[in-house]
Amino acid sequence: MNAKSTNDPERRRYPRIKTKLPVELRCAGKAQMRTATDEVSLCGCYIETMFTIEIGTKVELVLSLNQEKVIAKGVVVTKTPQVGNGIDFVEMDTDSRLKLREYIAECERQAEG
């Protein structure tokens, strides 16, 4: 690994946007959790939760975008106790990915306007 990749603050494949989206989160052996995103991108999100989930935990998410539902499977990649978790999306059907792409594009257009 070169020095640039370890020091580059923006390592993400897609930029994240600040947005509060309702999220239903499920992981094996735990009760369903309802929370909200702080940021979202095509490849992941950051959720706000006081009760953080361990890194490496596999989760299922249902994001509510206006009247649309986006369903994804993910894995927890970051943990900030009493703040939240970063989640990488590892599986998402084409329809959900399209809905999320359109939502992010609309948010970016509104931010520019």
Backbone as a ProteinNet text record, in pm:
[ID]
protein_1_A
[PRIMARY]
MNAKSTNDPERRRYPRIKTKLPVELRCAGKAQMRTATDEVSLCGCYIETMFTIEIGTKVELVLSLNQEKVIAKGVVVTKTPQVGNGIDFVEMDTDSRLKLREYIAECERQAEG
[TERTIARY]
85.4	0	89.5	58.3	142.1	95.1	178.4	149.3	22.6	-0.6	-118.3	-247.7	-257.3	-382.9	-409.8	-307.1	-330.9	-359.3	-315	-335.9	-447.9	-502.1	-607.3	-737.7	-791	-912.8	-1036.6	-1036.7	-1153.1	-1118.9	-1133.4	-1099	-1221.3	-1336.2	-1460	-1472.3	-1539.3	-1562.7	-1662.3	-1760.1	-1861.9	-1872.6	-1893	-1907.8	-2035.1	-2029.1	-2147.6	-2213.6	-2345.7	-2419.9	-2478.2	-2486.1	-2548.7	-2699.3	-2763.8	-2909	-2962.1	-3076.1	-3141.9	-3249.2	-3221	-3317.7	-3354.5	-3483	-3520.2	-3462.5	-3412.5	-3352.6	-3407.2	-3444.2	-3471.2	-3349.4	-3293.6	-3169.7	-3191.8	-3149.7	-3161.4	-3026.1	-2989.2	-2872	-2906.8	-2847.4	-2881.1	-2873	-2975.3	-2974.3	-3007.3	-3043.9	-3075.7	-3210.3	-3273	-3400.4	-3379.1	-3483.1	-3477.4	-3456.8	-3374.6	-3344.1	-3393.9	-3455.7	-3494.8	-3406.1	-3346.4	-3257.6	-3262.6	-3161	-3155.2	-3011.7	-2998.6	-2864.9	-2818.1	-2688	-2627	-2571.7	-2519.2	-2467.2	-2505.4	-2512.2	-2540.1	-2470	-2428.8	-2372	-2422.1	-2379.1	-2418.8	-2355.2	-2248.9	-2180.4	-2187.2	-2257.4	-2266	-2334.1	-2339	-2400.2	-2341	-2367.1	-2332.6	-2463.9	-2488.6	-2611.9	-2581.1	-2678.2	-2666	-2732.7	-2659.2	-2715.7	-2632.5	-2700.3	-2631.6	-2572.1	-2641.9	-2600.8	-2534.5	-2405.1	-2333	-2317.6	-2292.4	-2279.8	-2131.9	-2089.8	-1949.3	-1907.1	-1784.3	-1727	-1726.4	-1763.4	-1767.8	-1905.4	-1999.6	-2134.7	-2207.6	-2273.3	-2354.8	-2492.4	-2544.6	-2673.7	-2759.9	-2890.1	-2984.1	-3044.9	-3054.7	-3106.5	-3224.2	-3319.7	-3427.6	-3426.2	-3385.2	-3383.7	-3514.4	-3572.8	-3696.6	-3663.8	-3679.4	-3655.9	-3790.8	-3840.5	-3972.3	-4073.3	-4135.6	-4231	-4167.6	-4038.5	-3967.9	-3889.3	-3874.2	-3790.7	-3668.6	-3552.1	-3427.9	-3378.3	-3357.8	-3315.9	-3172.6	-3090.2	-2949.9	-2901.1	-2800.6	-2726.3	-2592.9	-2543.5	-2419.4	-2336.7	-2222.5	-2133.7	-2084.9	-2080.4	-2034.7	-1883.6	-1839.5	-1696.3	-1634.3	-1716.1	-1663.9	-1759.5	-1704	-1783.2	-1732.6	-1822	-1790.2	-1889	-1844.1	-1936	-2022.9	-2150.7	-2253.6	-2274.8	-2225.2	-2246	-2307.6	-2238.1	-2294	-2199.4	-2243.6	-2168.7	-2163.3	-2050.4	-2037.9	-2067.9	-2149.9	-2190	-2160.1	-2091.6	-2064.4	-2176	-2234.7	-2334.7	-2260.9	-2294.7	-2230.2	-2323.5	-2452.8	-2549.3	-2672.3	-2713.5	-2832.5	-2886.6	-3017.5	-3072.4	-3069.8	-3083.5	-3072.5	-3175.2	-3299.2	-3405.1	-3372.7	-3326.1	-3289.8	-3173.3	-3072.9	-2956.1	-2997.8	-3088.4	-3138.1	-3212.8	-3298.7	-3372.3	-3275.1	-3172.9	-3075.8	-2995.7	-2954.5	-2879.9	-2962.7	-3092.5	-3180.4	-3197.9	-3212.4	-3227.4	-3102.9	-2984.7	-2858.9	-2842.3	-2873.9	-2863.8	-2956.4	-3077.3	-3172.2	-3119.7	-3064.4	-3006.8	-2891	-2808.1	-2695.3	-2745.2	-2850	-2906.7	-2962.3	-3030	-3086.4	-2976.5	-2867.1	-2754.8	-2687.7	-2684.2	-2621.8	-2710.5	-2842.3	-2937.1	-2952.1
-118.1	0	123.8	221.6	341.4	444.1	543.9	642.7	722.4	752.7	831.8	761.9	632.5	564.2	559	555.2	551	688.8	795.3	930.1	1004.7	949.9	1015.5	1012.5	1130.5	1131	1081.5	1087.4	1044.1	916.8	801.2	672.6	606	666.2	602.1	594.2	487.3	468.4	570.5	607.9	705.8	808.6	935.6	1035.9	1013.4	1043.5	1032.2	1168.1	1164.9	1289.1	1287.2	1405	1417.8	1413.1	1315.3	1305.6	1215.6	1251.9	1173	1087	957.5	862.9	762.6	732.2	627.3	493.3	415.5	285.9	181.7	65.8	-52.3	-141.2	-184.4	-261.2	-394.1	-502.4	-635.5	-704.1	-765.8	-852.9	-976.7	-1087.7	-1217.3	-1212.3	-1265.3	-1276.7	-1149.6	-1042.6	-916.2	-865.8	-787	-726.9	-626.2	-608.7	-508.9	-371.2	-290.2	-156.4	-54.1	52.2	163.5	282.2	339.7	453	540.7	621.5	708	715.7	743.5	765.3	905.5	922.5	1054.5	1088.8	985.4	997.8	872.8	886.3	769.7	786.6	673.6	671.1	545.2	524.1	403.2	278	292	173.5	160.1	250.2	237.4	354.6	348.3	457.2	462.6	571.7	585.6	602.9	516.3	525.6	578.9	650.7	702.3	604.4	562.4	474.1	480.4	487	484.2	346.1	242.4	104.5	50.5	72.3	37.8	-114.1	-153	-292.8	-321.8	-442.2	-479.8	-481.2	-439.7	-442.9	-587.1	-605.3	-737.6	-801.8	-742.4	-796.9	-778.3	-884.6	-876.3	-825.1	-732	-669.4	-664.7	-653.7	-625.2	-489.4	-405.2	-270.1	-246.2	-168.9	-118	33.1	104.7	250.7	300.9	402.7	462.4	592.2	591.5	710.4	762.1	864.4	917.3	802.1	762.9	652.2	519.9	519.8	401.7	332.7	201.5	123.2	74.1	85.6	32.7	-72.9	-194.2	-305.1	-342.3	-360.3	-395.1	-488.7	-567.4	-644.1	-574.1	-568.3	-497.8	-560.1	-499.4	-540.4	-414	-421.2	-308	-294.2	-172.9	-150.2	-49.6	33.3	124.9	128.9	163.5	170.1	285.8	379.3	489.6	479	428.8	405.2	526.4	500.3	598.8	703.6	676.7	768.9	694	589	516.8	418.3	367	266.8	303.5	272.7	278.8	141.4	136.2	9.4	11.3	-91.9	-112.1	-197.8	-156.1	-239	-347	-474.2	-583.2	-649.2	-625.6	-682.6	-593.1	-559.9	-476.9	-508.8	-531.7	-563.1	-438.8	-461.4	-354.5	-244.4	-281.4	-183.9	-93.5	-153.4	-74.5	18.1	-32.3	51	170	147.2	254.4	360.3	316.2	410.5	494.7	429.3	501.5	599.1	556.7	644.8	769.4	750.4	863.5	956.8	899.9	981.2	1066.4	1005.7	1078.2	1188.3	1158.2	1258.8	1376.6	1348.8	1456	1541.1	1478.8	1552.7	1641.3	1588.9	1669	1787.6	1768.5	1879	1987.3	1945.8	2043.2	2119	2050.2	2115	2219.4	2192.6	2286.9	2407.9	2386.9	2493.3	2589.7
0	0	0	-83.6	-86.9	16.1	41.4	145.1	113.8	-13.6	-48.8	-6.8	-30.3	0.2	150.4	233.6	377.4	434.3	367.3	419.1	348.8	243.5	166.6	245.6	283.7	364.9	288.9	156.7	78.2	3.1	71.4	12.1	-49.9	-39.1	-81.5	-232.6	-278.9	-422.4	-475.3	-393.3	-431.6	-320.2	-353.6	-248.3	-168.6	-40.7	44.9	55.7	71.1	92.4	232.7	293	424.9	404	465.9	455.4	566.2	618.8	723.3	658.9	648.2	594.1	702.4	718.8	813.5	768.8	865.4	837	934.1	878.7	960.3	943.4	1054	1051.8	1122.6	1057	1117.8	1114.5	1226	1227	1308.6	1273.1	1333.2	1485.5	1549.5	1694.2	1770	1699.9	1767.6	1719.5	1802.8	1765.5	1652.9	1573	1465.6	1527.6	1464.1	1513.1	1411.4	1459.9	1372.9	1408.8	1305.7	1326.1	1201.2	1180.4	1062	1013	884.2	828.9	865.5	865.7	873.3	734.6	667.8	531.7	454.6	321.5	237.2	103	43.7	-91.1	-159.8	-282.9	-354.6	-296.1	-218.7	-166.9	-16	53.5	198.3	263.5	396.5	472.5	612.5	680.3	820.8	894.1	992.6	1070.3	1209.8	1264.1	1399.4	1495.4	1597.4	1698.3	1826	1938	2067.6	2093	2043.1	2067.6	1941.3	1931.2	1809.4	1793	1669.8	1630.4	1605.8	1639.3	1623.7	1476	1449.3	1314.7	1264.9	1138.7	1077.8	1081.4	1156.6	1165.6	1033.4	986.5	865.2	903.1	822.4	851.3	725.5	747.1	639	669.9	567.6	584.9	491.8	540.8	457	475	370.2	371	312.6	374	322.1	250.6	116.8	34.7	-11.4	52.4	19.9	27.3	-82.6	-81.3	-123.4	-150.2	-201	-89.1	-102.3	-10.6	-86	-24.3	-79.5	18.6	-32.1	51.7	16.5	118.6	95.8	205.4	171.3	270.3	284.4	407.7	430.2	539.8	563	670.9	742	874.8	955.6	939.4	901.7	878.3	974.5	1038.4	1140.3	1258.7	1374.4	1497.7	1581.9	1610.8	1701.2	1817.4	1933.3	2045	2076.8	2099	2132.2	2023.6	1901.9	1790.1	1672.5	1623.9	1510.5	1446.7	1331.3	1255.5	1107.9	1045.2	900.7	844.7	741.2	681.5	532.6	486.6	344.5	287.2	175.4	108.6	30.4	54.8	-17.5	-117.9	-103.6	-197.3	-203.1	-327.6	-347.8	-486.8	-496.2	-628	-717.4	-846.4	-946.3	-923.1	-890.6	-868.1	-748.4	-639	-520.5	-551	-623.4	-656.8	-744.1	-838.7	-924.7	-842	-750.7	-664.6	-581.8	-526.1	-444.4	-530	-649.1	-740.7	-774.7	-803.8	-837.2	-717.4	-598.8	-477.9	-453.9	-464.1	-442.2	-546.3	-672.4	-778.7	-750.5	-703.7	-670.8	-555.2	-453	-339.7	-386.4	-475.2	-527	-608.6	-688.8	-766.7	-674.6	-567.6	-472.7	-400.3	-368.7	-299.1	-388.1	-519.4	-613.5	-638.6	-631.4	-663.8	-554.3
[MASK]
+++++++++++++++++++++++++++++++++++++++++++++++++++++++++++++++++++++++++++++++++++++++++++++++++++++++++++++++++

